Amino acid sequence: MSAPSPWLLRWPEALRPGATALDLACGSGRHLRHLAAAGMRVTGVDRDAAAVEPLRPLGEIVVADIENGPWPLQGRRFDLVLVANYLWRPLLPRIVEAVAEGGWLVYETFADGQQTVGRPARPDFLLQAGELLKVCQGLTVVGYEHGWEPLEGDAVNGRYVQRVAAVRPASGGPDHPRHRLPA
């Protein structure tokens, strides 16, 4: 099992024991396992029933085709919504809506430029510069990156990525105990 994304690990304030976490398009559970080990109450969503079956003891697992079927989490909010290496633009508003007051959105996926070095190569699966910033209107962005990321220990190979970490302001304002922005 590969390690969690360094982008997720960069935001320890988002990983609060007892808090709720949604890992969207969780696959075999690289991040879901880490969130559960951190004491979070996890929900994983993926369309691949076989991939998520071993994750059932860790929390709530929802098998759903979120691109062609109904949104399976209607009205639910999470303290952390994590999306890694997944993009389906029609879902972006629903993903942001799923972030609870004082909750975090941590999103990381491929960006324009990736088509020059590998897959994915279709524009449908590559974010344009600033695209996640636009999606996060109404949230407080605490971190954003867009560009080339070399593979660890390899200056030649890598990938183009875009990442955002953002917090939904709590209704009590920035001094509210649930609104924990990094120092």
C-alpha positions as CSV (number, residue, x, y, z in Angstrom):
1,M,0.0,0.0,0.0
2,S,1.5,3.3,-1.0
3,A,1.8,6.2,1.5
4,P,-0.8,9.0,1.7
5,S,-0.3,12.1,-0.3
6,P,2.2,14.6,1.2
7,W,-0.5,17.2,0.3
8,L,-2.9,15.6,2.8
9,L,-0.2,15.1,5.4
10,R,0.7,18.8,5.1
11,W,-2.6,19.7,6.8
12,P,-2.7,17.9,10.2
13,E,-5.3,20.4,11.4
14,A,-7.7,18.7,9.1
15,L,-7.2,15.2,10.6
16,R,-9.0,15.5,13.9
17,P,-9.8,12.3,15.8
18,G,-13.5,11.7,16.0
19,A,-14.2,14.1,13.1
20,T,-15.9,12.8,9.9
21,A,-14.0,12.3,6.7
22,L,-15.1,11.6,3.2
23,D,-12.6,10.0,0.8
24,L,-14.2,10.4,-2.6
25,A,-13.2,8.0,-5.4
26,C,-11.3,6.2,-2.6
27,G,-10.1,3.2,-4.7
28,S,-8.2,0.7,-2.7
29,G,-8.1,3.0,0.3
30,R,-4.7,4.5,0.5
31,H,-6.1,7.7,2.1
32,L,-9.1,6.1,3.8
33,R,-6.8,3.8,5.8
34,H,-4.7,6.7,6.9
35,L,-7.7,8.8,8.0
36,A,-9.2,5.8,9.9
37,A,-5.8,5.2,11.6
38,A,-5.9,8.9,12.6
39,G,-9.1,8.3,14.5
40,M,-11.5,9.8,12.0
41,R,-14.9,8.4,11.2
42,V,-14.5,7.6,7.6
43,T,-16.8,7.3,4.6
44,G,-15.4,6.1,1.3
45,V,-17.1,6.3,-2.0
46,D,-16.0,4.4,-5.1
47,R,-17.6,2.5,-8.0
48,D,-15.3,-0.5,-7.8
49,A,-17.0,-2.8,-5.3
50,A,-14.1,-5.3,-5.3
51,A,-11.6,-2.6,-4.5
52,V,-13.5,-1.2,-1.5
53,E,-14.7,-4.5,0.0
54,P,-11.6,-4.9,2.2
55,L,-12.2,-1.4,3.5
56,R,-15.6,-2.1,5.1
57,P,-14.2,-2.8,8.6
58,L,-12.7,0.7,8.6
59,G,-15.9,2.7,8.2
60,E,-18.9,3.4,5.9
61,I,-18.3,2.3,2.3
62,V,-20.6,3.4,-0.4
63,V,-20.4,1.7,-3.8
64,A,-21.8,4.2,-6.4
65,D,-21.1,5.4,-9.9
66,I,-21.1,9.1,-9.0
67,E,-20.5,10.1,-12.6
68,N,-23.6,8.4,-14.0
69,G,-25.9,7.8,-11.0
70,P,-27.4,10.0,-8.3
71,W,-25.2,11.7,-5.7
72,P,-25.2,9.1,-2.8
73,L,-24.5,11.6,-0.1
74,Q,-27.3,14.1,-0.5
75,G,-27.5,16.5,2.4
76,R,-24.5,15.0,4.2
77,R,-21.6,17.2,5.4
78,F,-18.1,16.1,6.5
79,D,-15.3,17.7,8.6
80,L,-12.9,16.7,5.9
81,V,-13.6,16.0,2.2
82,L,-10.6,14.5,0.4
83,V,-10.3,14.0,-3.3
84,A,-7.0,12.7,-4.8
85,N,-6.4,11.9,-8.5
86,Y,-10.0,12.2,-9.5
87,L,-11.9,14.8,-11.6
88,W,-15.4,14.9,-12.8
89,R,-16.3,18.6,-13.2
90,P,-20.1,18.2,-12.8
91,L,-19.5,17.0,-9.2
92,L,-17.4,19.9,-8.1
93,P,-20.3,21.9,-6.6
94,R,-21.5,18.8,-4.7
95,I,-18.0,18.2,-3.4
96,V,-17.7,21.7,-2.0
97,E,-21.3,21.5,-0.6
98,A,-20.2,18.4,1.4
99,V,-17.7,20.4,3.4
100,A,-19.2,21.1,6.9
101,E,-18.8,24.4,8.7
102,G,-15.3,24.6,10.0
103,G,-14.5,21.6,7.8
104,W,-11.7,21.1,5.2
105,L,-11.5,20.4,1.5
106,V,-8.2,18.8,0.5
107,Y,-8.1,18.2,-3.3
108,E,-5.3,17.2,-5.5
109,T,-5.4,15.9,-9.1
110,F,-3.8,16.2,-12.5
111,A,-3.4,19.5,-14.3
112,D,-2.9,20.8,-17.8
113,G,0.5,19.9,-19.0
114,Q,0.2,16.2,-17.9
115,Q,-0.8,15.3,-21.4
116,T,2.8,16.1,-22.4
117,V,4.3,13.5,-20.1
118,G,1.7,10.7,-19.7
119,R,-1.8,9.9,-18.6
120,P,-4.3,11.2,-18.1
121,A,-4.1,13.1,-21.3
122,R,-7.7,14.1,-22.1
123,P,-8.6,17.7,-21.2
124,D,-11.7,16.4,-19.4
125,F,-9.4,15.0,-16.7
126,L,-6.9,17.9,-16.4
127,L,-7.5,21.0,-14.4
128,Q,-6.8,24.4,-15.9
129,A,-4.7,26.9,-14.0
130,G,-6.7,28.4,-11.1
131,E,-9.7,26.1,-11.7
132,L,-9.8,24.7,-8.1
133,L,-9.5,28.3,-6.7
134,K,-12.7,29.2,-8.6
135,V,-14.4,26.1,-7.3
136,C,-13.5,27.1,-3.7
137,Q,-15.4,30.4,-3.7
138,G,-17.0,30.7,-0.3
139,L,-14.2,28.7,1.4
140,T,-11.0,30.1,2.9
141,V,-8.1,28.9,0.8
142,V,-5.1,28.1,3.0
143,G,-3.0,26.4,0.4
144,Y,-2.8,26.2,-3.4
145,E,-0.3,24.8,-5.9
146,H,-0.3,24.3,-9.6
147,G,2.6,23.0,-11.7
148,W,5.2,20.3,-12.2
149,E,6.0,17.9,-9.4
150,P,9.1,15.7,-9.9
151,L,9.0,12.2,-8.6
152,E,10.9,11.8,-5.4
153,G,14.6,11.3,-6.2
154,D,14.0,11.8,-9.9
155,A,14.5,15.2,-11.4
156,V,13.4,14.1,-14.9
157,N,10.1,12.3,-14.3
158,G,7.0,13.6,-12.6
159,R,3.5,14.9,-13.1
160,Y,1.6,18.1,-13.4
161,V,-0.8,18.7,-10.5
162,Q,-3.1,21.2,-9.0
163,R,-3.9,21.2,-5.3
164,V,-6.0,23.2,-2.9
165,A,-6.6,23.1,0.8
166,A,-9.6,25.2,2.0
167,V,-11.8,25.6,5.0
168,R,-15.4,26.5,5.2
169,P,-15.8,29.3,7.7
170,A,-17.8,28.4,10.7
171,S,-20.9,30.5,11.3
172,G,-19.3,31.8,14.5
173,G,-16.5,33.5,12.5
174,P,-12.8,33.0,12.5
175,D,-12.6,32.8,16.4
176,H,-15.2,30.0,16.5
177,P,-13.5,26.8,18.0
178,R,-14.3,24.7,15.0
179,H,-12.6,27.1,12.6
180,R,-9.0,25.9,12.9
181,L,-6.8,27.4,10.3
182,P,-3.1,26.6,10.3
183,A,-0.8,29.2,12.0
